């Protein structure tokens, strides 16, 4: 038997190892994120667009608002959405965060 066929036969006789699945999960933030600070010039159009996006996000998280500490959880989601965004977008999200904080109190 030629060496290639012999190698294939040897490989076929050995059982294949079981697949190893990752047990890692996404890290959860231990502490609340700080309030984002808008930097740079504020573009009003981008601010209004971001405010609308934030309202849509809050509407999609409506069920979470009814949970215990739900307003704080939604605010954390909005803060995470502000990371590495332009100042105008951050300001639009902050408008919605301030409304949620005033309503949640």
N, C-alpha and C positions, 0 to 999 in steps of 0.2 A: 504494500500500500504506500502511496506517495506521502511525503511529509505533510503536505497541506491537508489531505484527507484525514491523516492520523491526528493532526492538531484539532481539526473540527470534531472528530469523534471523541477526543479527550474532553473538549469543552462541553460537548453535549451530555457526557456522562456525569459531570459535576452539577449539583443543584445550584440554581441561581440564588443569590442572596436576596433576602426579603427587602423590599424597598424601605428606606429610612425616611420617615416624614418629619418635617420640622416641627418642633414643639414651641418655637418662639412665638410670642404674640406681640402685638403692637404695644409699645410702652405707654402707660397711663401717666399723665402729669400728676405729680404728687402735690404740688402746690398750685394755687390759682395763678393764672398769668397776670402780669401787671397790665394796667390800663394802657392801651396803645396811644402814642402821641403822634399827631399828624406833623409831618415835616415838609417844608417847601411851600410853594405857592399852591393855593387852593383853587382848583378849576371847578366852577359851580356846576357845569354839566356833568363832569365825572362824579361830583359829590351827589347829585340827584340820582344818577344811575346806580351808584353804590348804595344809596339809601333804599332804592327800589329792590336791589338784589338782597339787601339785608332783610327787608320786609318779606320777600319771597322765602328766604331761608327760615324766618320765624314762622311763617305760615306752614312750611313743610314740617316744622318741629312742634306743631300745635299740640300733639299728644304728650310730648315731653313737658310742656308748660303745666299740665295738670298734675304731674308727679310731685312728690315731695322734693323741695328744693329745685323745682323745675326751672324757675326763672334764672337762677344762678347757673344752671347747666347750659341753658340756651345762651346766656351772656358769654360763657366760656367758649362755646362754639363760635360765636361771632368774633370774639377776641382772636381765636386761632385763625379765623378767616382773614384777619387784618394783617397777619404776619407777612412781611416783605411786599407790601402793597404801597402804591404812591400815597402821598399825604391826602389828596382829595378823596380817595377811596376810603382811607382810614376815617376821615371826618364824616363821611356818609354813614359808615358803620357805627361810629360813636353817637351820631344822632339817634339811631335806633336803640343802642345800648342805654343811652340816657333815658329814653322813653320807657324802656323795660324796667330800669331801676326805679323810676318814679312810680310806675304802675305796681311794681312788686312790693313797694314799701307799705 
